[in-house]
Amino acid sequence: MSEDEKGKRFLELIDQQNNIQWSIIMKLTLLVNSKWNSSQLQLEIESLIETHSKITKEINSLDENNGIL
């Protein structure tokens, strides 16, 4: 992957990560408002956290050998 492609992918991943972070915040707010009584919201948050973790790992892997970040 070229440096330009890595840069573009990095920006795409950061955008995805940001959107997921906002989704997590929204779901957490709803969960708190439900007095922590929604197993569906808990599952959705778990899924969002897993996705966020995968994106973070991919972001970190872009920099493993070339130091572009």
Secondary structure by P-SEA (a helix, b strand, c coil): ccaaaaaaaaaaaaaaaaaaaaaaaaaaaaaaaaccccaaaaaaaaaaaaaaaaaaaaaaaaacccccc
